[in-house]
């Protein structure tokens, strides 16, 4: 089984596997929402083959590619409770 981008490459961009899962999931949700908005708008103006082209890559794959390329970052926030 070949997974791209490789997990080692992804883990170089984050501090843990847990962080990778959270960052990838949040970004995939953003991409999914964006795709649905574009697709809904496209349904009004585009032909079926053009619509399929918009959604051919899965949001999680796009999110992982963005993390590997350094296009997505995160900030760890620590809260202190009194």
Secondary structure, 3 states (H helix, E strand, C coil): CCCCCCHHHHHCCCCCHHHHHHHHHHHHHHHHHHHHHHHHHHHHHCCHHHHHHHCCCCHHHHHHHHHHHCCCCCCCCCCCCC
